[in-house]
Amino acid sequence: MDKLKMEEMVPGFVITEPGSTVRVKTADWRTFKPVIHYEKCTDCAICWVFCPEPAIEVRTDVEKGKYVINYDYCKGCGVCAHECPTKAIEMVRER
């Protein structure tokens, strides 16, 4: 077996194509999920800014609030709940 040259190797643990998680539903292994309590939400967008996945969507066609969690892509990391200044996001155990 021939050895690969350095420039022929595929890097491990590196995102070689930005935005690739949009094509794959990635929430299958989630244990906790974020739930937004809209009565506490001030629409500050901090959850949307800090979410490492495309899981928090900005919506204007919903009655409850401007930010909606897309559970197909949410991995349950809890960054949104941790960063929320009004504690409007609660992490609850997935059923």
C-alpha positions as CSV (number, residue, x, y, z in Angstrom):
1,M,0.0,0.0,0.0
2,D,1.4,3.4,-1.0
3,K,1.5,6.1,1.6
4,L,-0.3,9.4,0.9
5,K,1.6,12.6,0.6
6,M,0.7,15.3,3.1
7,E,-1.3,17.4,0.5
8,E,-3.3,14.3,-0.5
9,M,-4.6,13.6,3.0
10,V,-8.1,14.6,4.1
11,P,-7.9,16.5,7.4
12,G,-9.8,15.0,10.3
13,F,-12.2,16.9,12.5
14,V,-12.2,19.8,10.1
15,I,-15.2,21.3,8.4
16,T,-14.2,21.3,4.8
17,E,-17.6,22.7,3.6
18,P,-19.2,25.4,5.6
19,G,-23.0,25.1,6.1
20,S,-23.0,21.3,5.4
21,T,-25.1,20.5,8.5
22,V,-28.1,22.3,6.8
23,R,-28.4,19.3,4.5
24,V,-28.4,16.7,7.3
25,K,-30.9,16.5,10.2
26,T,-28.5,16.2,13.2
27,A,-30.7,16.1,16.3
28,D,-31.0,12.3,16.8
29,W,-28.6,12.1,19.7
30,R,-30.0,15.0,21.7
31,T,-30.8,14.4,25.4
32,F,-32.1,17.8,26.4
33,K,-33.9,20.3,24.2
34,P,-34.4,24.0,24.6
35,V,-37.9,25.4,25.1
36,I,-38.5,29.1,24.8
37,H,-40.8,30.8,27.3
38,Y,-42.0,33.6,25.1
39,E,-43.4,35.6,28.0
40,K,-39.8,36.2,29.1
41,C,-38.3,36.6,25.7
42,T,-37.3,40.1,24.7
43,D,-36.3,39.3,21.0
44,C,-32.7,40.3,21.8
45,A,-31.3,37.7,19.2
46,I,-28.5,36.5,21.5
47,C,-29.7,32.9,21.2
48,W,-29.7,33.2,17.4
49,V,-26.2,34.7,17.4
50,F,-24.6,32.1,19.7
51,C,-26.3,29.0,18.3
52,P,-23.6,26.9,16.7
53,E,-26.0,25.1,14.3
54,P,-28.8,26.5,12.1
55,A,-31.3,25.6,14.8
56,I,-32.7,28.9,15.8
57,E,-34.7,30.6,13.1
58,V,-35.9,34.1,12.8
59,R,-39.6,34.0,11.9
60,T,-42.2,36.7,11.4
61,D,-45.1,34.4,10.5
62,V,-45.7,33.0,14.0
63,E,-47.8,34.4,16.8
64,K,-45.8,33.4,19.8
65,G,-42.3,35.0,19.1
66,K,-39.8,36.0,16.6
67,Y,-37.3,33.2,17.3
68,V,-38.3,29.6,16.8
69,I,-36.1,26.5,17.5
70,N,-35.9,24.0,14.6
71,Y,-35.6,20.7,16.5
72,D,-34.4,18.9,13.3
73,Y,-31.0,20.6,13.7
74,C,-30.8,21.4,17.5
75,K,-28.3,19.1,19.2
76,G,-29.2,20.2,22.7
77,C,-25.9,21.8,23.5
78,G,-27.6,24.4,25.7
79,V,-25.6,27.4,24.5
80,C,-28.8,29.3,23.8
81,A,-30.1,28.8,27.3
82,H,-26.8,29.7,28.9
83,E,-26.5,32.9,26.9
84,C,-30.1,34.1,27.3
85,P,-30.0,37.2,29.5
86,T,-33.6,36.8,30.6
87,K,-33.4,33.1,31.1
88,A,-36.3,32.6,28.7
89,I,-34.8,29.4,27.4
90,E,-35.1,26.3,29.5
91,M,-33.4,23.0,28.8
92,V,-35.8,20.1,29.3
93,R,-35.2,16.3,29.0
94,E,-36.1,14.9,25.6
95,R,-38.8,12.3,25.8
